[in-house]
Amino acid sequence: MATTADIRNGMCIDIDGQYYVIIEFLHVKPGKGAAFVRTKMRSVTTGRVLERTFNAGVKLDEVRIERRPYQFLYQDDMGYNFMNTETFEQISISGDMIDGVAFLKEGDMVEVQVHAETEAILTAEMPQNVVLEVTYTEPGMKGDTATNTLKPATVETGAEVRVPLFINEGDKIKISTKDGSYVERVKA
């Protein structure tokens, strides 16, 4: 058990059976009345951000979460199969637990959050950006960089992203896994 005095960024707490990671917190001691802690928390399972205020001294259920690196092997009807790179243990994770699953390709590393006591898998996080090859797009024109116009392109995982007009088939591009947006072209 922890109290509001122990709150820190990155701490994971259990509220009514749901796990939340604290993003921001502020201890407030008004001139009149009791002190309190204002927090901003993100749900581990849904990713929804929630603001909550706790009175000073309230006890909280702290949850110990471990982050482990796993390598993506393949996808089958059971879900996405990963291997722990240290113990070679294999696990299967459903697609809705993985952020940016459309950009996941064989051999990619993800960070899996595991509940330390129960060994239950909570979420899997892709890297912030991934580099993928464009497999199909309309041909680009040289010098088409003046406007901010985007065109659809299919990458090697089958996902469709919007890219600038100068991107051609075979180009490698960096994509944000959070929103699927184009970041930059990667030189080979």
C-alpha positions as CSV (number, residue, x, y, z in Angstrom):
1,M,0.0,0.0,0.0
2,A,1.2,3.5,-0.8
3,T,-0.2,6.9,0.2
4,T,-0.6,10.1,-1.8
5,A,2.8,11.2,-0.5
6,D,4.4,8.3,-2.5
7,I,2.8,9.4,-5.9
8,R,5.3,9.9,-8.7
9,N,5.3,9.9,-12.5
10,G,5.2,6.4,-14.0
11,M,3.7,4.9,-10.8
12,C,0.9,2.3,-11.6
13,I,-2.1,2.1,-9.2
14,D,-5.2,-0.1,-9.0
15,I,-8.5,1.8,-8.9
16,D,-11.6,-0.5,-8.8
17,G,-9.8,-3.3,-10.6
18,Q,-8.5,-1.0,-13.4
19,Y,-4.8,-0.2,-13.7
20,Y,-3.7,3.4,-14.3
21,V,-0.2,4.9,-14.8
22,I,0.3,8.4,-13.4
23,I,1.4,10.9,-16.1
24,E,1.3,14.1,-14.0
25,F,0.7,15.0,-10.4
26,L,0.6,18.1,-8.3
27,H,0.5,18.4,-4.5
28,V,-1.8,21.3,-3.6
29,K,-1.8,22.9,-0.1
30,P,-4.4,25.6,-0.2
31,G,-4.4,28.4,2.4
32,K,-7.7,27.1,3.8
33,G,-8.7,23.5,4.0
34,A,-6.9,20.2,3.7
35,A,-4.1,19.4,1.2
36,F,-4.9,17.3,-1.8
37,V,-3.1,15.7,-4.8
38,R,-4.4,16.4,-8.3
39,T,-3.4,13.7,-10.8
40,K,-3.6,12.9,-14.5
41,M,-3.6,9.2,-15.2
42,R,-3.7,7.0,-18.3
43,S,-5.6,3.7,-18.3
44,V,-3.2,0.8,-19.0
45,T,-5.8,-1.2,-21.0
46,T,-7.7,1.5,-22.9
47,G,-5.2,4.3,-23.0
48,R,-7.9,6.8,-21.9
49,V,-6.6,9.8,-19.9
50,L,-8.4,10.5,-16.6
51,E,-8.0,13.4,-14.1
52,R,-8.6,12.5,-10.5
53,T,-8.1,14.3,-7.2
54,F,-7.1,12.5,-4.0
55,N,-7.2,13.9,-0.4
56,A,-3.8,14.0,1.3
57,G,-2.9,10.8,3.1
58,V,-5.3,8.5,1.2
59,K,-4.0,4.9,0.8
60,L,-3.6,3.7,-2.8
61,D,-3.0,0.1,-4.2
62,E,0.3,0.3,-6.0
63,V,0.8,-2.3,-8.8
64,R,4.2,-3.4,-9.8
65,I,4.5,-3.6,-13.6
66,E,7.6,-4.9,-15.4
67,R,8.5,-3.9,-18.9
68,R,10.1,-6.8,-20.9
69,P,11.4,-6.8,-24.5
70,Y,9.8,-9.3,-26.9
71,Q,10.4,-10.0,-30.5
72,F,7.5,-10.5,-33.0
73,L,7.6,-13.9,-34.6
74,Y,4.4,-14.5,-36.6
75,Q,0.6,-14.0,-36.5
76,D,-1.9,-16.9,-36.5
77,D,-5.5,-17.4,-35.5
78,M,-4.6,-17.2,-31.8
79,G,-3.1,-13.7,-32.1
80,Y,0.4,-12.2,-32.5
81,N,3.2,-14.5,-31.2
82,F,6.2,-13.0,-29.5
83,M,9.4,-14.4,-28.0
84,N,11.2,-13.1,-24.9
85,T,14.7,-12.4,-26.1
86,E,16.3,-13.3,-22.8
87,T,14.4,-16.5,-21.8
88,F,13.2,-17.6,-25.3
89,E,9.7,-18.0,-23.8
90,Q,6.9,-17.5,-26.4
91,I,3.6,-15.8,-25.7
92,S,0.5,-14.9,-27.8
93,I,-1.1,-11.4,-27.5
94,S,-4.3,-10.3,-29.1
95,G,-4.1,-7.4,-31.6
96,D,-6.2,-5.0,-29.6
97,M,-3.6,-5.0,-26.8
98,I,-0.9,-3.8,-29.2
99,D,-0.6,-0.1,-30.0
100,G,0.2,0.5,-33.7
101,V,-0.3,-3.2,-34.7
102,A,-0.8,-2.3,-38.4
103,F,2.9,-1.4,-38.6
104,L,4.2,-4.6,-36.9
105,K,6.5,-6.7,-39.1
106,E,8.4,-9.9,-38.4
107,G,11.5,-9.4,-36.2
108,D,10.3,-6.1,-34.7
109,M,10.9,-5.5,-31.0
110,V,8.0,-4.5,-28.7
111,E,8.0,-3.6,-25.0
112,V,5.4,-5.8,-23.2
113,Q,4.0,-4.6,-19.8
114,V,3.5,-7.5,-17.5
115,H,1.8,-7.5,-14.0
116,A,4.7,-8.6,-11.7
117,E,2.7,-10.8,-9.3
118,T,0.2,-12.5,-11.6
119,E,2.4,-12.5,-14.8
120,A,-0.7,-11.2,-16.7
121,I,0.1,-9.3,-19.9
122,L,-1.4,-5.8,-19.9
123,T,-0.3,-4.1,-23.1
124,A,2.4,-4.2,-25.7
125,E,4.0,-1.0,-27.0
126,M,5.6,-0.6,-30.3
127,P,8.6,1.8,-30.8
128,Q,7.5,5.4,-31.3
129,N,8.6,5.3,-35.0
130,V,9.2,2.4,-37.4
131,V,10.9,2.3,-40.8
132,L,9.0,0.6,-43.5
133,E,9.3,0.2,-47.3
134,V,6.6,1.6,-49.6
135,T,5.3,-1.3,-51.7
136,Y,2.7,0.6,-53.8
137,T,2.0,4.3,-54.5
138,E,1.3,6.4,-57.5
139,P,4.5,7.6,-59.2
140,G,5.9,10.9,-57.8
141,M,7.2,13.9,-59.7
142,K,10.7,15.3,-59.1
143,G,10.5,18.7,-57.5
144,D,7.0,18.1,-56.1
145,T,7.9,19.4,-52.6
146,A,6.4,22.9,-52.7
147,T,2.9,21.9,-51.6
148,N,1.8,20.0,-48.5
149,T,-0.3,17.6,-50.5
150,L,-0.4,13.9,-49.5
151,K,-1.2,10.8,-51.5
152,P,-2.0,7.2,-50.3
153,A,0.7,4.6,-50.1
154,T,0.8,1.0,-49.0
155,V,3.8,-0.2,-46.9
156,E,5.3,-3.6,-46.6
157,T,3.0,-4.6,-43.7
158,G,-0.1,-3.9,-45.8
159,A,-1.1,-0.7,-43.9
160,E,-2.0,2.4,-45.9
161,V,-0.5,5.7,-44.9
162,R,-0.6,9.2,-46.4
163,V,2.8,10.4,-47.8
164,P,4.1,13.5,-49.7
165,L,3.9,13.5,-53.5
166,F,7.7,12.9,-54.0
167,I,7.6,9.4,-52.3
168,N,8.0,6.5,-54.8
169,E,7.7,2.7,-54.6
170,G,10.8,1.2,-52.9
171,D,11.5,4.2,-50.7
172,K,11.9,3.6,-47.0
173,I,9.9,5.9,-44.8
174,K,9.7,6.6,-41.1
175,I,6.1,6.3,-39.7
176,S,4.8,7.3,-36.3
177,T,3.1,4.2,-34.7
178,K,0.8,6.4,-32.5
179,D,-1.2,7.9,-35.3
180,G,0.1,6.3,-38.5
181,S,1.5,9.6,-39.9
182,Y,4.4,10.0,-42.2
183,V,7.5,11.4,-40.4
184,E,10.3,11.5,-43.0
185,R,12.0,9.6,-45.8
186,V,14.9,7.5,-44.7
187,K,18.1,7.4,-46.9
188,A,19.3,3.9,-47.8
